[in-house]
Each structure stands twice: as structure tokens, then as C-alpha cells.
Amino acid sequence: MEYDVARLSRALEAQVRGSVGADALSRALYATDASNYRVVPDVVVVPRDEQDLVTALGLAREAGAPVALRGGGTSMAGNALGGVVVDVSRHLDRVLDLDPVARTATVQPGVVLGHLVAAAQRHGLTFGADPSSASRCTLGGMIANNACGAHSVAWGTTADNVRSLRVLTAAGEQARVDSLGPGGAGPRGSTPPDPVLAGIHAEMSRLGRDHATLIGRRFGTFSRQISGYALQHLHPDRGVDLARLLCGSEGTLATTLEATVALAEPPPAVVLLTLGFPDAVSAARSVPTVLPHGPLTMESINATLVERLPDDTRRAAQQAGLPEGRMWLLVEIGGADDAEARTRAGDVAAAVRDGIPGSTAAVVTDPGAQAVLWRCRRDGTGLATRRADGAEAWAGWEDAAVPPERLGDYLTSLEELMGRYGYSGASYGHFGEGCMHLRIDFDLVTDAGVRAYRGFVEQATDLVVSLGGSVSGEHGDGRARGGLLERMYGADATALFAEVKRVWDPEGRLNPGVVVDPPPVDAALRQHGHAQGFPQRTTLAFTADGGSFAQAQRRCVGVGKCVQTSGGVMCPSYQVTREEKDSTRGRARVLFEMMEGDVITDGWRAEEVHDALDLCLSCKGCVGDCPVNVDMASYKAEFTHQFYRGRPWARPRSHWSMGWLPVLARGAALAPRTANALTGSRLAGLVRRAGGVAPDRELPTFATQSFTSWFAREHTPARGEGRTPVLLWPDTFTTHLAPEVGRAAVAVLEDAGMEVHLPRGPVCCGLTWVSTGQLGVARRVLRRSLATVGPALRAGATVVGLEPSCTALFRHEAVDLLPDDELAALARGQVRTLAETLAEVAPGWEPPQVGREALVQVHCHQHAVLGFDADRALMERAGIRARVPDSGCCGLAGNFGFEDGHADLSRQIGERVLAPEVRAADAATEVLADGFSCRTQIADLTARQGRHLAELLADGIPRTQAAGTASAPGPR
């Protein structure tokens, strides 16, 4: 559509109080959603309130501009792309009213479903439709797509739970529409419609009468028929229900300003019945057996997804009650009390075992175990995008549905069709309603691959139609399925869609190209662009992505787990700023656009990318929390390295001070008292400015005696027959800033019967150079250090790491820095945490019984790369009653929180959960934090001092041993 973009941008900037962006960065951030499609918007508007939204849409209407409303941006079909993109998720996010007696809630369109559910749970209620993206999807988006979710088998789709909508029409008028309800009897009975909609209501009524036969035969045939407009709500036998017609219309007919929705009351007791099957078809055949028992959910996961889970999550799932099988159904069964729920679940299990050969079952009652199993299902969207061998898999045939009794036939025929095309894929879905999600290894990069993809989806559509199904069973049509609607419904039905669209939106400005006049399904595929031809020349090897930086950027498919505002580590800066550019998803999109090259055009020197990455803490939370393991810390390191390549003078001062901290610390160790006197004097301000350090950050104090010096000069090593030699890695932080941690670790390791050695010469993993993007230096430092400890590695020795960030580097980045280095590969398997070492090398050792309460801050690199299971088990054995709050990153993150310009955000991150938890802890409760950054942040924000686990364990060892004078080996 032709319109004056610059003029509209100026008008928006003048009249909208929220943000308006027509710059390259803003447009790059919103060029795609969670789908395969890329359409660069002309302008992005983030309204501050409802009046802003109305103003923005009015200005767009006057300019003749196409508009796409966006919520959480998690749509998998390309539902809200191009033109003027209006993001309502940032500020239009309030629950306006919640009536527990009427069991309704009134919300703004940007309310995140998880926030509504949290508010409802305080009254024993919930919202019935609950997609797995509940932590970030918005009610406005759910209404637009008629979202369903795990519990829709019991409580219906979003449309079934909408009671009324207040909308803005394409003509700019506000109106209220009430739903007639599932039975056709609405809250106002036969009350005439809102006068603003009288003409539209009359036209919809006429279309319903004129096309009653077509509508009756093809629409509303089963619960998951989401594709196209829900014309069954125009049928004269049911009455014209404009509210339910608008649900699933994908913002093409009107804009939701406010919604009143029904809330459901869950049963008092719920158990999770986990059913195992040898294959998907067997699982599908069980659906007719289970449904008569009235399950609340009936969700599937398969072995491919379970095998892709992090090791600790997979083990936890098996321990939680995942029975034998290759395909599982998670079936929730409710009851008046636990006994009734368990009995009903047992009846279902018996019926399935009797009817389906090879099936297994387990009843899971523990809420924690249930949560673990639900995480497996929740993360399926992201996990399915990569096969175990690293090959890419995509949406594109994402959520077709058939009547549940035909699901087995559908899966059998679909598997045959995929075989003919040579495709494979991972599946998960809503078996109770015949809806199957698939990620398939389509080739969407080459021309031939795209042609094959289109042929496949057309034949798959014919298959679904032959079974009475729908090409969309949950996420709407968008660009992925709009082009298949005529194949599904016929030309007469799609012509009727066009008539409906014309009545509501005569100018066709609301989300054009969706449902009506859709582009071909293979148009504007983001993978089929210029990014794959971007010059590689990366310093990091990106071994997990076939050595391709472009393939690494394709990891992010936009599922948006990083834009949740609470829980987990990812993404700490977003959880404070709530700016799209500060999310992992936003940064990944900007990097992708850098490679695409038409919006962000300066490649490795692009300031837009530099700006988007500025507030990335390199915490690695995304490596652990993102279902597809996006590694933004490594991407930032590579970009920063390339951005400053050949321009050392352009680097910020902090890169020279904190990036070269290991060298500076070694120098300070020659005269630590002098160094401390300087940093503690009136000249400290000059030191901070010279080093790019925030003016209100305390400079670290260097130890008067380094750990390595103590070990060489004062420690009497425990030697003797029967002791296992281990090599303790003396990282910079432990050696020069916290030697007490090293001394405590030596005492613990020796008490466990080990013979502790240090490297023969100075070593460093190179972490500070990696985090500041000085990868050439990092590689040289790491190679030299590995050569120093090479004999021990080749001999199979365990290398014990005390600082989580340094330990994680050996387990993660080292093989990308030195991809062909034998020692880097050995180090990946032999560098262990203290807790891992004690469990593996001295399994019979009885730790000292500390017997204390402890508040534990898990270092973000440990959370993402190393895991915390070994530490948790060790603390339990030592009688340490650990509480691990969901505090995420501490906010300091090495150099980040010290840098001028980052300190305020760093503290806000720390104050989000960690600092209040520490302040609230009883004085007798130990504050444990293995990371030096974490302990520094805790000391800066609170009156408490954090300690390393080694120190707490060493407290319980007799003093003669802790001092290093004991020589007798052997477990306690």
C-alpha cells in the first residue's frame, strides 16, 4: 500500500506519547515474529496507554497505512508483520477488574496470560485456554488467534471464554460486543447490538442467512477448526455472535481495546497421569479411550524432544515418573480430593493398558514432579527446532488438527507423506483435540528446498481436508496457512471471507494479506534471504552450528521465553527495561538483520547492533533457559571482536582495564599494599575514570598474599599413598582477590583424600578477554595456559575449578576458541566443579556436618553450563539446608556492572530479587555465592557478605587439617 511513511512518522512522533520508531534498529526488531516469515515494518509504535493506541490507529487510518497489532510476538504463522506495527504488550497490560463471584476478569489487550492466571489463582480460579507460551503471550494476541492450549479439552478455546469485547472499528469508532455464549444465549439475551455496529450486525446477519447451507456444512465441525473466519457464529440457527466471530480474525476486522473473559474453577485435586507408548500412532489410538473419562488435559511429547532436554531436566523427568516409551501423553485428572483423583487416574490407566498393547502408565501426585514433566512439554516449541544432530527444523506445518477419532489415521498418513519427501520432525501437541504440532527439517534456504516445502504443505493440506480437519488448529492462519484456505474450504467460502472483511474493513487496512488475499505460503521466508551468504570470517568456531554464524543466528525462532518478566536467568536486562532490544530475541533479530543487510547495512561495524548488545550482560542465561540454546554471550563476544578489529583506539577504557584484569592483578601482586593504597586514596576517582569504571563502584582490594603464594610458601601439602592427585585451577579472582576460597578448597579436597597440585606456572582461562571481545588475546592466553597443564590433562587428571565463570569457559567456549586443539577438548571433559570433583573422585567421603541454613545464589554461568545438581546433593549430605531463590543473574556479571554507564542497571537487576532475599534472610543464615561477581554485588547492595561453598565446608573440618598440616589420607 502506497502512503507517505515519513509524514506519518512525523505525525505519530508529534501526537503519540509512547515510542515511535522508523529507524533501522526499531524496524529490525519487529521484522519477524515466531514464524518463518520476515516483513520489515515501516514504523513501530509502542503506545503508552489506550488513548495513544486510538491516536496511532487514527493517524494510520488518515495516512492510508496498513496496521498490524502485536502482543507478545509469539505467533508462529506470521500473523502480525509489516506496515505500521503497534506493540501493545509494553504498557496496555493491566488487569482492570477481577470479579471472583461472577468469575470474570476485564483486561487490556497487552496483559500477559501468566499475569492474569496469577491474579485469578488468588481466588482459586484460572483462565481456561492456556498455551505453553503463557509467560509471555498476551490476551489480545490470544483473542486474535483464538488460542487454545493444554486445558482447552476441558475449558474450551479463547473464543469459548470471551464474554465481551470493547473494540475500535476500522472506521475509528468504539463499540462493545457481547458474546452469546456457547449455547447461544448471551448475557443480554436479545438486546440489540451496540448502535455503532448496527449496520455491521445487519450485514453479518444477512450473510449468515444467504450462506446458511455452506456455513452449516463447512464451519464449526469440530473444536479445533481455527482456520479462516469462524462463520459458524453467523448461522441463523445460532444467532449472530460478533464477539466470537472476532476471536480468531487475527486483527483483520477490528482492534481489541478491552476484553471481559470468563474464569474457570479447577477441581480441588489434580493428579498427572503419564502414559507411555511405543509410537505416536499408538498414543493417538488411546484418545477415544481417555476422553470419556473427562480429562483436563491430554498433551503429547515424544522421545526426540525428551532426548534434547538438558541432562538434569531429563533425569528429573525420569525420576518424576516418566514411564517407558517413545511417546508420552500427559493427562491431568481432577477429583473432589486426592483419593478420588488418584482413583480416576488409575481407571484411565487400566483402560489404556487393556486397549493399547505396549502402553505404560505412572500416576504423578507431587507438584514438583508434575512441574518438571510440564516443563518438557512447555519447552517443546523451541526444542523441536533442532534435531539431536544439530540439523535445523522449522514450523510451516505447525498445528493442523483433525477430529480426535481420526488422529491415528492422520499421523499414519502424514508419516508416509514425510517419508516421500525425505523429511523428519519432532512432534508434540494437544492429542485430546486432535491437534498436532510439528517442527520438520524443511530446507528453507535453497530454491529447490523451498519448492519442496510448498509441495509438501499443499499435499498435507489435502490429507487434513480428507479427514475433516483444519490446517490451523490453534495459532491462526497468518502467512503460513492463509494461502491454503481456498484449498481447505473452497473458492465460495474464501469469497465469503472477503465479503466479511469488506463489511468490517472496507479499505482493507487492518492486517492486510491475512485470511483475505493472502500471499503464497513460500513468499517472504526469512531463511530464504541474503543472510546465509553473509561473510563468515568469525574467530569463534561455532562448532554447535556447523561453523556458521548465520546458522547460529537462525537458532532464535522467536518463541519469546526471554521476554517473560520474572523467573529464570534469561534475560536480566530485559526484566528491568522491558525493551525489545534488550531481550535475547531482540538481539538475535538485530544480528540476523545485520547479515540480511538491507535494513542494517554496515555489517560488523553496525552501530545498531552495538547498541542492541550494549546491555547484554554476557550472563549466558540464554544458553540454559532458551529452549534452542541461543548463546548471546558468544555472539556478543564475536561481534565486539569484529566491531573493534583494527581499531584498538575505539575500544572503551573498560576493555583495557577489566579485560586485562589478569595482567593488572599479577602486577598488583608485586606490591599489593601499594596498589590498595592507591585505589583507596583520593586518586581513586582518577583511577576509575582512567579505567572506565562507574564512579560509585568500589574498586576491588587485592590480597596481601595471593593464593598461589600461600600454597607455595606456607601450605604443607597432604601427600601419601592412596590419595588421588587433582589439579586445582588458580583463577585470577581466587588467586588475587579471594585467596581464602582457594585455601578452603584445598582443605576440603585434602580432607576428602585428594592430593592437591597447582599448575607449574601462571595460568588464565582468558575469560575477561572473551567478555570484552578481545578474542585474539583470549585464544593466545588459553592456548598457553592449556600447554602449561597439558601433561596433567593427557594423564587424565581432574582439574578443579572454583570460579564458575572460569570453569564454564572450559566446558563451553574453549572448544570454539581452539576448535582443533586436543587439550581444549580434554579440558572440556576433565575440568570439574568442586562439588562434581568430590562426587566423582571421592564418592565415599563424608562431608563435615555443617548443619546450617543457607540462601544460595547460583552463578548464572553455572546455571547455564555446569548445572547445580552436584552442589545441591553435596549440601544435602553436609546438612546444609539450602534455599535457592529464583533470583536470576546478580546483575554484576564480571565487568558489566563495573562499567561506567551500566552500574545503575546492574543494581536494578540485583534489586529485583537477590538483594531483597539477602536482606530478608535471618542473620544465622549463610549467604552462599560461588561467583566472585555475585559476592561483590551482594556486598555492594546489602550489609551481608557472601561466601563460597568451599568456605562453609571448611568450617566443619578440624583446624589442623584446614590449615594444611594434616597428611593422613582417607575419606571421613
Secondary structure, 3 states (H helix, E strand, C coil): CCCCHHHHHHHHHHHCCCEEECCHHHHHHCCECCCCEECCCCEEEECCCHHHHHHHHHHHHHHCCCEEEECCCCCCCCCCCCCEEEECCCCCCCEEEEECCCCEEEECCCCEHHHHHHHHHCCCCECCCECCCCCCCEHHHHHHHCCCECCHHHHCCHHHHEEEEEEEECCCCEEEEECCCCCCCCCCCCCCCCHHHHHHHHHHHHHHHHCHHHHHHHCCCCCCCCCCCCHHHHCCCCCCCHHHHHCCCCCCCEEEEEEEEECECCCCEEEEEEEEECCHHHHHHCHHHHHHHCCCCCEEEEHHHHHHCCHHHHHHHHHHCCCCCCEEEEEEEEECCHHHHHHHHHHHHHHHHHHCCCCEEEEECCHHHHHHHHHHHHCHHHHCCECCCCCECECCCCCCECCHHHHHHHHHHHHHHHHHHCCCEEEEEEHHHCEEEEEECCCCCCHHHHHHHHHHHHHHHHHHHHCCCECCCCCCCHHHHHHHHHHHHCHHHHHHHHHHHHHHCCCCCECCCCCCCCCCCCCCECCCCCHHHCCCCCCCCCHHHCCCHHHHHCCCCCCCHHHCCCCCCCCHHHHHHCCHHHCHHHHHHHHHHHHHCCCCCCHHHCHHHHHHHCCCCCCCHHHHHCCCCCCHHHHHHHHHHHHCCCCHHHCCHHHHHCCCHHHHHHHHCCCHHHHHHHHCCCCHHHHHHHHCECCCCCCCCCCCCCHHHHHHHCCCCCCCCCCEEEEECCCHHHHHHCHHHHHHHHHHHHHCCEEEECCCCCCCCCHHHHHCCCHHHHHHHHHHHHHHHHHHHHCCCEEEECCHHHHHHHHCCHHHHCCCCHHHHHHHHHEEEHHHHHHHHCCCCCCCCCCCEEEEECCHHHHHHHCCHHHHHHHHHCCCEEECCCCCCCCCCCCHHHECCCHHHHHHHHHHCHHHHHHHCCCCCEEEECCHHHHHHHHHHCCCCCECHHHHHHHCCCHHHHCCCCCCCCCC
